[in-house]
Amino acid sequence: MTITLTIKEMIKFTKKEVTLKAETSKGDQIFTVTATRVVNFFKVKLDEGFKENLLKMFPAHVEVVVQGNKIVNLKKA
């Protein structure tokens, strides 16, 4: 399913997966996405400054493809 959302904050992050809080038409929801997909979309490096560099990008308005609570694709809204 494709939806538009606003990523508000990063709740948890590892070099493999990121948990995000986002606002959708149904209210705030929690989603997970692979760290690789996030760094490729936002064009940040997956290094020591990953968290700080990524936080500078929020809030972000994006269109995503979701399966349950997992984001499987991101694109600019």
C-alpha positions in Angstrom: 0.0 0.0 0.0 1.3 3.5 -0.9 0.8 6.3 1.6 2.1 9.8 2.2 3.4 10.6 5.6 5.6 13.0 7.6 8.5 11.4 9.4 8.7 13.2 12.7 11.4 11.5 14.7 13.7 8.6 14.8 12.9 6.3 17.8 15.6 3.7 17.5 18.4 3.2 15.1 21.0 0.6 14.3 23.2 0.1 11.3 20.6 -2.5 10.1 17.2 -1.0 10.9 15.6 2.3 11.8 12.4 2.8 13.8 10.5 6.0 12.9 7.5 7.9 14.3 5.5 9.3 11.5 2.2 11.2 11.1 -0.2 9.7 8.6 -3.9 10.4 7.8 -4.7 8.0 10.7 -2.5 9.8 13.2 0.9 9.0 14.6 2.2 5.6 13.7 5.5 3.7 14.2 7.3 2.2 11.2 10.5 0.3 10.6 12.8 0.5 7.6 16.2 -0.8 6.7 19.0 1.6 7.5 20.4 1.1 4.0 17.1 2.3 2.5 17.1 5.4 4.8 20.7 6.4 4.1 20.2 6.0 0.3 17.0 8.1 0.3 18.3 10.9 2.5 21.9 10.7 1.0 23.7 10.4 4.3 26.6 8.1 5.1 26.1 5.1 7.4 29.0 6.0 9.7 29.6 7.4 13.2 27.6 10.6 12.5 24.7 8.7 11.0 22.2 9.6 13.7 23.0 13.3 13.8 23.0 13.7 10.0 19.7 11.9 9.7 18.0 13.9 12.5 18.8 17.1 10.5 16.4 15.7 7.8 13.3 15.6 9.9 10.5 16.4 9.7 10.3 14.9 6.2 7.3 14.6 4.0 7.6 11.4 1.9 5.5 8.9 0.0 6.2 5.3 1.1 5.2 1.8 0.2 4.3 -0.1 3.4 3.7 -3.7 4.3 2.2 -3.7 7.7 4.5 -1.4 9.8 7.5 -1.9 7.5 8.5 0.7 4.9 9.6 -1.1 1.8 10.2 1.9 -0.5 10.5 5.7 0.0 10.1 8.5 -2.6 9.7 12.2 -2.4 6.1 13.3 -1.9 
